[in-house]
Amino acid sequence: MGNYSCHAYGYEELCQTHVLQVNVPPVILVYPETQAQEPGVSASLHCHADGIPNPKILVRYEDTGAYTCIAKNEVGVDEDISSLFVEDSARKTRLSVGNMFYVFSDEGITVLQPSECEIRRHIKRTERIMASYEEMCPKSEGVSPEHCVWSSAVSVRDKYIYVTQPFQKRLLVIDTQAQNVVQMVETDPFPVKLLYDKSHDQVWVLSWGSMQKSHPTLQVIPQASVGEVHHTLRTPFQRVDDFFIPPTNLIITHIRFGFVFLKSEPAVHKIDLETFHRVKTISLKNYSCVPISMAYTHLTGFYFIQCRSQSRDPSSAQPQLLIDSVTDTVIGPNLNITGQPYVSPDGRYIITPDQQCGKVRVQTVSFQGVLGLSRELDTSFIVSDLVFQPSFTKSNQYSVVAASGSGTDLLISDLATGHSEVLRSLKEPLSHHTWPWGGPNRVVVSSGLFGLYLVTPSAESLFVLNGKLNTPHCEVSDIKRGNTVVWVGEV
């Protein structure tokens, strides 16, 4: 997307503008690909498509039990088939190990099947790691308390989960098929944040060096989805405050570059994710912006940067900055919007909770690449975490779900209709001092593109929410500090 202006040399008032819009043929996804149901039992299937412009979806039924989902827009067509088999209960397959939440808490790891609120497996903190036979949560002298301590986890192609143990200067690898801890990987001290780079099949690890963040480093685990003994590679970056890797989606399947922020530095460093080399440094000094977080939408090609002032004055919130991803130039402030930006999976919505005034600002991106302020949501609370849930009222749309960091409320807003409601009485979250690892002190995690359920923890329990009905589904008790949660889809 972009405007290209031609000027006559010496006659600047003579100008002609050409508007370029890049259209993308649709890519469709169906769920499930196959299913078996007993006679008389209802069955459902879901179709989702991305493309530019937004594709229309049709479903064609064949007498063979094959349902064809067809996505069509101005530049192409894509289709996929979901098959339904009707069979008696005697032919049902064995119990599935997929479509589970993995919740990491004081007492170990809870594997939760959300629709039945059933704990399928509890990996206790005293269990042993298969490869080394070490305890999963050993006590370190004078440092670690008598319970498991986790800080960040990622799913790697639904085959493995990597999860950090900051006090043990290591991370654990969980095999989701076996539902066991199969390996530990040593890292620099105090690993606190993980991101999975799907394009290169590698896990990035940010370590603080100490609780005071005295020696922060970035490491990378290559071939993360391969079942072998893993190790870390060191990157050349020191004094790392944070980093950002844009997510993939149905139409953007490869990401080449990421970004690193260094301590108290008004700049972002563009890095090649394959070689780990610094490609370019983009200065933000003219805007007195020290970056805190980033987001990206492919529809405009804009990076959104959350800023704090170089003076570290908490009362002077800095507006977000926009960076053009083609030229790597700073365009300027994103209106007067402050806070951490979140971008919907289709790139069409940018949601920013303002931590000072309790509002959530919703921006939209048109397929022509025009960014505009759509509306403001009044939350009356400070948002801890925010996630996008597929809308159940309109195809290829999303609802936004935001959890309070200090109270018991949770906001659900349908971005297509503008309808909002607040769930209350979800119990108090962890206090900030009991969650020292940065990031949200109360996460909210969805169950994927076709998922019905979300989970959010309180200080001593876990709530499962029904995303279609916008109601609490159940509460799972005796899960203390379960603020590290991963969804694992089909295994």
C-alpha positions as CSV (number, residue, x, y, z in Angstrom):
1,M,0.0,0.0,0.0
2,G,1.2,3.5,-0.7
3,N,1.0,6.9,-2.4
4,Y,3.6,7.7,-5.0
5,S,3.8,11.4,-6.0
6,C,5.4,12.7,-9.2
7,H,6.6,16.3,-9.2
8,A,7.8,18.4,-12.1
9,Y,11.4,19.6,-11.5
10,G,11.3,23.3,-10.8
11,Y,7.5,23.3,-10.7
12,E,6.7,21.8,-7.3
13,E,3.1,22.9,-7.5
14,L,2.6,20.5,-10.5
15,C,2.1,17.1,-8.9
16,Q,0.3,13.8,-9.7
17,T,-0.3,11.1,-7.1
18,H,-0.5,7.4,-7.9
19,V,-2.2,5.2,-5.3
20,L,-0.8,1.6,-5.2
21,Q,-2.9,-1.1,-3.5
22,V,-1.4,-4.6,-3.3
23,N,-4.2,-7.2,-3.5
24,V,-3.5,-10.7,-2.1
25,P,-5.5,-13.9,-3.1
26,P,-7.2,-15.6,-0.2
27,V,-5.8,-18.4,1.9
28,I,-8.4,-20.5,3.7
29,L,-8.2,-22.8,6.7
30,V,-10.8,-25.2,7.9
31,Y,-11.3,-26.9,11.3
32,P,-11.5,-29.7,11.8
33,E,-10.1,-31.3,8.7
34,T,-11.8,-34.6,9.6
35,Q,-14.2,-35.5,12.4
36,A,-16.2,-38.6,13.5
37,Q,-19.6,-38.3,15.2
38,E,-22.2,-40.8,16.3
39,P,-25.6,-40.9,14.5
40,G,-27.9,-38.2,15.7
41,V,-25.1,-36.1,17.2
42,S,-24.6,-32.5,15.9
43,A,-21.4,-31.6,14.2
44,S,-19.8,-28.2,13.5
45,L,-17.1,-27.0,11.2
46,H,-15.3,-23.6,10.9
47,C,-13.8,-21.8,8.0
48,H,-11.4,-18.9,8.2
49,A,-9.8,-17.0,5.4
50,D,-7.4,-14.1,5.0
51,G,-6.8,-12.0,1.8
52,I,-6.8,-8.4,0.5
53,P,-9.5,-7.4,0.0
54,N,-11.4,-9.4,2.6
55,P,-12.6,-12.6,1.0
56,K,-16.2,-13.9,1.0
57,I,-16.7,-17.4,2.3
58,L,-19.1,-20.0,0.9
59,V,-19.7,-23.6,2.0
60,R,-20.5,-26.4,-0.5
61,Y,-21.8,-29.7,0.7
62,E,-21.3,-33.1,-1.0
63,D,-23.3,-36.2,-0.2
64,T,-20.1,-38.0,0.6
65,G,-19.8,-36.1,3.9
66,A,-17.3,-33.6,2.5
67,Y,-17.9,-29.9,3.2
68,T,-15.9,-27.6,0.9
69,C,-15.1,-24.1,2.2
70,I,-14.5,-21.6,-0.6
71,A,-12.9,-18.2,-0.1
72,K,-13.1,-15.7,-3.0
73,N,-12.0,-12.1,-3.5
74,E,-11.2,-9.9,-6.5
75,V,-7.9,-11.6,-7.2
76,G,-8.3,-15.3,-6.5
77,V,-10.1,-18.3,-5.0
78,D,-9.0,-20.8,-2.4
79,E,-10.8,-23.8,-1.0
80,D,-10.4,-26.6,1.6
81,I,-12.4,-29.6,2.6
82,S,-13.7,-30.7,6.0
83,S,-14.8,-34.3,6.1
84,L,-17.4,-35.8,8.4
85,F,-17.6,-39.5,9.2
86,V,-20.6,-41.0,11.0
87,E,-19.7,-44.0,13.1
88,D,-20.8,-45.7,16.2
89,S,-19.1,-45.2,19.6
90,A,-17.2,-48.5,19.4
91,R,-15.0,-47.1,16.7
92,K,-14.0,-43.9,18.5
93,T,-10.3,-43.2,18.6
94,R,-8.2,-43.0,21.7
95,L,-8.3,-39.9,24.0
96,S,-6.8,-36.8,22.3
97,V,-3.7,-35.1,23.8
98,G,-4.3,-31.9,21.8
99,N,-6.5,-28.9,22.3
100,M,-5.3,-28.3,25.9
101,F,-4.2,-25.4,28.1
102,Y,-0.8,-26.0,29.9
103,V,-0.8,-24.0,33.1
104,F,2.4,-23.4,35.0
105,S,1.9,-22.8,38.7
106,D,3.6,-23.2,42.1
107,E,2.9,-26.9,42.3
108,G,3.9,-27.9,38.8
109,I,2.2,-28.1,35.4
110,T,-1.6,-28.6,34.9
111,V,-2.8,-29.9,31.6
112,L,-6.4,-28.7,31.2
113,Q,-9.1,-29.7,28.8
114,P,-11.4,-26.6,28.7
115,S,-14.7,-27.8,27.4
116,E,-15.1,-30.3,30.3
117,C,-13.0,-28.4,32.7
118,E,-11.1,-31.6,33.1
119,I,-7.5,-31.9,34.4
120,R,-6.0,-34.4,32.1
121,R,-2.6,-34.5,33.7
122,H,-0.8,-32.9,36.6
123,I,3.0,-32.9,36.4
124,K,4.0,-32.4,40.0
125,R,7.0,-30.3,40.9
126,T,8.8,-33.3,42.4
127,E,8.7,-35.3,39.1
128,R,11.9,-35.9,37.2
129,I,13.1,-34.6,33.8
130,M,13.4,-37.7,31.6
131,A,16.8,-37.0,30.0
132,S,18.7,-36.0,33.1
133,Y,16.5,-37.4,35.9
134,E,16.9,-34.0,37.7
135,E,13.9,-32.7,39.7
136,M,11.6,-30.5,37.7
137,C,11.6,-27.8,40.4
138,P,14.6,-28.2,42.7
139,K,15.4,-25.8,45.5
140,S,18.4,-23.5,45.0
141,E,20.1,-22.6,48.2
142,G,19.2,-19.2,49.5
143,V,17.4,-18.2,46.3
144,S,14.5,-20.3,45.2
145,P,11.4,-20.8,47.3
146,E,9.9,-24.2,47.9
147,H,7.7,-24.1,44.8
148,C,8.0,-23.9,41.1
149,V,8.9,-20.5,39.6
150,W,8.1,-19.8,35.9
151,S,8.1,-16.7,33.9
152,S,7.4,-17.3,30.1
153,A,6.4,-20.2,27.8
154,V,5.9,-20.7,24.1
155,S,4.3,-23.5,22.0
156,V,6.5,-24.8,19.2
157,R,4.3,-26.0,16.4
158,D,2.1,-27.7,19.0
159,K,4.8,-30.4,19.4
160,Y,6.9,-28.9,22.2
161,I,6.5,-26.3,24.9
162,Y,9.6,-24.3,26.1
163,V,9.2,-22.7,29.5
164,T,11.7,-20.6,31.5
165,Q,12.8,-21.2,35.1
166,P,14.5,-17.9,36.1
167,F,16.0,-19.1,39.4
168,Q,17.4,-22.2,37.8
169,K,19.0,-20.4,34.8
170,R,17.5,-22.8,32.4
171,L,14.4,-23.7,30.5
172,L,12.4,-26.9,30.2
173,V,11.2,-28.7,27.1
174,I,7.8,-30.5,27.3
175,D,6.7,-33.1,24.8
176,T,3.0,-32.5,24.2
177,Q,2.4,-35.9,22.8
178,A,3.9,-37.7,25.8
179,Q,2.9,-34.8,28.2
180,N,6.2,-35.1,29.9
181,V,9.2,-32.9,30.6
182,V,11.8,-34.4,28.3
183,Q,14.8,-32.0,28.5
184,M,16.3,-29.0,30.2
185,V,18.4,-26.4,28.3
186,E,20.9,-24.2,30.2
187,T,20.7,-20.4,29.6
188,D,22.2,-17.3,30.9
189,P,21.1,-16.4,34.4
190,F,17.4,-15.3,34.9
191,P,15.8,-16.2,31.6
192,V,12.5,-14.2,31.7
193,K,11.0,-14.0,28.2
194,L,10.7,-16.4,25.2
195,L,9.5,-15.8,21.6
196,Y,9.2,-18.5,18.9
197,D,10.4,-17.4,15.5
198,K,8.3,-19.8,13.3
199,S,10.0,-18.7,10.1
200,H,13.4,-20.0,11.2
201,D,12.2,-22.6,13.8
202,Q,14.1,-21.0,16.6
203,V,13.3,-19.8,20.2
204,W,14.7,-16.5,21.3
205,V,15.5,-16.1,25.0
206,L,15.9,-12.9,26.9
207,S,17.8,-13.2,30.2
208,W,18.3,-10.5,32.8
209,G,21.5,-11.8,34.4
210,S,20.1,-10.9,37.8
211,M,16.9,-9.7,39.4
212,Q,18.3,-6.2,39.0
213,K,18.8,-6.7,35.2
214,S,22.5,-6.2,35.6
215,H,23.6,-8.2,32.5
216,P,20.8,-8.8,30.1
217,T,21.5,-10.9,27.1
218,L,19.8,-12.5,24.1
219,Q,20.2,-16.2,23.1
220,V,18.7,-18.4,20.4
221,I,17.8,-22.1,20.4
222,P,17.9,-23.4,16.8
223,Q,15.8,-26.2,15.3
224,A,13.4,-25.9,18.2
225,S,10.8,-28.3,16.7
226,V,13.3,-31.1,16.1
227,G,13.4,-33.9,18.6
228,E,17.1,-33.7,19.6
229,V,19.3,-32.4,22.4
230,H,19.0,-28.6,22.3
231,H,21.4,-25.8,23.1
232,T,21.6,-22.1,23.0
233,L,23.5,-19.8,20.6
234,R,24.7,-16.4,21.8
235,T,23.8,-13.3,19.9
236,P,26.1,-10.2,19.9
237,F,23.7,-8.0,21.7
238,Q,24.4,-6.8,25.3
239,R,22.4,-4.5,27.5
240,V,19.2,-5.8,25.9
241,D,16.0,-4.3,27.4
242,D,13.6,-6.1,25.1
243,F,13.0,-7.4,21.6
244,F,10.3,-7.8,19.0
245,I,9.6,-10.4,16.3
246,P,6.5,-9.7,14.1
247,P,4.1,-12.7,14.1
248,T,3.2,-14.7,11.0
249,N,-0.3,-15.2,9.7
250,L,-2.1,-17.0,6.8
251,I,-0.8,-14.6,4.1
252,I,2.5,-13.4,5.7
253,T,4.3,-16.7,6.3
254,H,7.9,-15.6,6.5
255,I,9.4,-12.9,8.7
256,R,13.0,-11.9,7.9
257,F,13.7,-9.1,10.5
258,G,13.2,-8.5,14.2
259,F,14.1,-5.6,16.5
260,V,16.1,-5.2,19.6
261,F,15.9,-2.4,22.2
262,L,18.9,-1.6,24.3
263,K,18.8,-0.1,27.8
264,S,17.8,3.6,28.0
265,E,18.7,4.0,24.3
266,P,16.4,6.1,22.0
267,A,16.7,3.7,19.1
268,V,15.5,0.4,17.7
269,H,18.0,-2.0,16.2
270,K,16.8,-4.0,13.1
271,I,18.3,-7.5,13.1
272,D,18.5,-10.3,10.6
273,L,16.7,-13.3,12.3
274,E,18.8,-15.8,10.4
275,T,22.3,-14.4,10.9
276,F,21.6,-12.4,14.2
277,H,23.5,-9.5,12.6
278,R,22.4,-5.9,13.1
279,V,21.1,-4.5,9.8
280,K,20.3,-1.0,10.8
281,T,19.8,1.3,13.7
282,I,16.7,3.5,13.6
283,S,17.2,6.6,15.8
284,L,14.3,7.9,17.8
285,K,16.3,10.6,19.5
286,N,14.5,13.5,17.7
287,Y,11.3,12.3,19.5
288,S,13.0,11.6,22.9
289,C,11.6,8.1,22.7
290,V,13.0,5.1,24.5
291,P,11.1,2.1,23.1
292,I,9.2,-0.2,25.4
293,S,7.2,-2.4,23.0
294,M,6.4,-2.7,19.3
295,A,3.6,-4.0,17.1
296,Y,3.2,-4.4,13.3
297,T,0.5,-4.5,10.7
298,H,1.2,-5.7,7.2
299,L,-1.8,-3.7,5.8
300,T,0.0,-0.3,6.2
301,G,3.5,-1.7,6.7
302,F,3.7,0.4,9.9
303,Y,5.6,-0.5,13.0
304,F,4.0,1.0,16.2
305,I,6.4,1.8,19.0
306,Q,5.4,2.4,22.6
307,C,7.7,5.1,24.0
308,R,8.8,6.4,27.4
309,S,10.5,9.6,27.9
310,Q,14.3,9.7,28.2
311,S,13.8,11.6,31.4
312,R,12.0,8.6,32.9
313,D,9.3,10.9,34.2
314,P,6.2,8.6,34.6
315,S,3.8,11.5,34.4
316,S,4.9,12.4,30.9
317,A,3.6,9.6,28.7
318,Q,5.1,9.7,25.2
319,P,2.9,9.2,22.1
320,Q,3.5,6.1,20.0
321,L,5.7,6.5,17.0
322,L,5.1,5.1,13.5
323,I,7.9,3.6,11.4
324,D,7.6,2.8,7.8
325,S,8.8,-0.8,7.2
326,V,9.9,-0.3,3.6
327,T,12.2,2.7,4.2
328,D,12.9,2.2,7.9
329,T,12.1,5.9,8.5
330,V,10.2,7.4,11.4
331,I,6.9,8.9,10.1
332,G,6.1,10.6,13.4
333,P,3.7,10.3,16.3
334,N,0.6,8.1,16.1
335,L,-1.8,10.9,16.9
336,N,-1.6,11.5,20.7
337,I,-2.1,7.8,21.5
338,T,0.0,6.4,24.4
339,G,0.4,2.9,25.7
340,Q,1.2,-0.6,24.4
341,P,-0.1,-1.4,20.9
342,Y,-1.8,-4.7,20.1
343,V,-2.5,-5.7,16.4
344,S,-5.3,-8.1,15.4
345,P,-4.2,-11.2,13.5
346,D,-5.6,-9.9,10.3
347,G,-3.8,-6.5,10.7
348,R,-7.0,-4.5,10.6
349,Y,-7.3,-3.3,14.2
350,I,-4.7,-1.6,16.4
351,I,-5.8,-1.6,20.1
352,T,-4.0,0.5,22.6
353,P,-4.9,0.5,26.3
354,D,-4.0,3.8,27.9
355,Q,-2.6,3.1,31.3
356,Q,-3.2,6.6,32.6
357,C,-6.8,7.3,31.8
358,G,-8.4,3.8,31.7
359,K,-9.5,4.0,28.1
360,V,-8.8,1.6,25.2
361,R,-8.4,3.2,21.8
362,V,-9.4,1.3,18.7
363,Q,-7.8,2.2,15.4
364,T,-8.7,0.6,12.1
365,V,-6.7,0.0,8.9
366,S,-8.5,-0.1,5.6
367,F,-7.4,-2.3,2.8
368,Q,-6.1,0.8,1.1
369,G,-3.7,1.2,4.0
370,V,-5.4,4.2,5.6
371,L,-5.0,4.3,9.4
372,G,-7.9,5.9,11.4
373,L,-9.2,6.3,14.9
374,S,-12.4,4.3,15.2
375,R,-13.5,4.7,18.8
376,E,-12.6,4.6,22.5
377,L,-13.7,2.0,25.0
378,D,-14.0,3.1,28.6
379,T,-12.7,0.2,30.8
380,S,-12.6,2.0,34.1
381,F,-9.6,-0.2,34.9
382,I,-5.9,-0.5,34.0
383,V,-5.4,-3.3,31.4
384,S,-2.9,-6.0,32.3
385,D,-3.2,-8.1,29.2
386,L,-5.2,-8.2,26.0
387,V,-6.0,-10.9,23.4
388,F,-8.0,-11.2,20.2
389,Q,-10.8,-13.8,20.0
390,P,-12.5,-14.8,16.7
391,S,-15.9,-13.2,16.6
392,F,-18.9,-15.5,16.8
393,T,-21.3,-12.9,15.2
394,K,-19.5,-12.1,12.0
395,S,-17.0,-14.2,9.9
396,N,-13.4,-13.1,9.7
397,Q,-13.8,-10.6,12.5
398,Y,-12.5,-10.4,16.1
399,S,-13.5,-9.5,19.6
400,V,-11.0,-8.0,22.0
401,V,-10.7,-9.4,25.5
402,A,-8.9,-7.3,28.2
403,A,-8.1,-8.3,31.8
404,S,-7.7,-5.9,34.7
405,G,-4.3,-5.9,36.4
406,S,-5.6,-4.7,39.8
407,G,-9.3,-5.8,40.0
408,T,-11.7,-8.6,39.1
409,D,-13.0,-7.3,35.8
410,L,-12.6,-8.4,32.3
411,L,-13.7,-6.5,29.2
412,I,-15.1,-8.2,26.0
413,S,-15.7,-6.0,23.0
414,D,-16.9,-7.1,19.6
415,L,-14.8,-5.1,17.1
416,A,-17.3,-5.7,14.3
417,T,-20.5,-4.5,16.1
418,G,-18.9,-2.3,18.8
419,H,-20.9,-4.1,21.5
420,S,-19.0,-4.3,24.8
421,E,-19.6,-6.0,28.2
422,V,-17.7,-6.5,31.4
423,L,-17.4,-9.8,33.3
424,R,-17.0,-9.1,37.0
425,S,-16.0,-11.0,40.1
426,L,-13.2,-13.1,38.5
427,K,-11.3,-12.8,41.8
428,E,-8.2,-10.7,42.5
429,P,-5.1,-11.2,40.3
430,L,-1.6,-11.6,41.4
431,S,-0.1,-8.5,43.0
432,H,2.7,-6.9,41.0
433,H,5.3,-7.6,43.6
434,T,4.5,-11.4,43.4
435,W,5.1,-11.3,39.6
436,P,8.5,-9.6,39.2
437,W,9.2,-10.8,35.6
438,G,7.7,-8.0,33.6
439,G,4.8,-8.4,31.3
440,P,1.2,-8.8,32.5
441,N,0.5,-9.8,36.1
442,R,-2.8,-11.3,34.9
443,V,-2.6,-12.9,31.4
444,V,-5.6,-13.8,29.3
445,V,-5.0,-16.6,26.7
446,S,-7.2,-17.8,23.9
447,S,-7.6,-21.3,22.4
448,G,-6.5,-20.4,19.0
449,L,-8.1,-19.3,15.7
450,F,-11.1,-21.6,16.0
451,G,-11.2,-21.8,19.8
452,L,-14.3,-21.3,22.0
453,Y,-12.5,-20.9,25.3
454,L,-10.1,-18.5,27.1
455,V,-8.4,-18.7,30.4
456,T,-7.3,-16.1,32.9
457,P,-5.8,-16.7,36.3
458,S,-6.5,-15.2,39.7
459,A,-4.0,-15.3,42.5
460,E,-5.0,-18.8,43.6
461,S,-7.3,-20.3,40.9
462,L,-7.9,-20.3,37.1
463,F,-11.0,-19.2,35.3
464,V,-12.1,-20.8,32.0
465,L,-14.3,-18.4,29.9
466,N,-16.8,-19.2,27.1
467,G,-15.9,-16.8,24.3
468,K,-19.1,-17.4,22.5
469,L,-21.5,-16.7,25.4
470,N,-19.1,-14.2,27.1
471,T,-19.6,-16.0,30.4
472,P,-17.4,-17.8,33.0
473,H,-17.4,-21.5,32.1
474,C,-15.8,-22.8,35.2
475,E,-13.2,-22.1,37.9
476,V,-10.3,-24.5,38.6
477,S,-9.2,-24.1,42.2
478,D,-5.8,-24.7,43.9
479,I,-3.7,-23.3,41.0
480,K,-1.5,-20.7,42.7
481,R,0.4,-18.2,40.6
482,G,-0.7,-19.8,37.4
483,N,0.2,-16.8,35.3
484,T,2.2,-18.7,32.7
485,V,-0.2,-20.4,30.2
486,V,0.1,-21.9,26.8
487,W,-2.5,-23.2,24.4
488,V,-1.6,-26.4,22.5
489,G,-3.8,-27.2,19.5
490,E,-4.0,-30.4,17.4
491,V,-1.0,-32.7,18.3
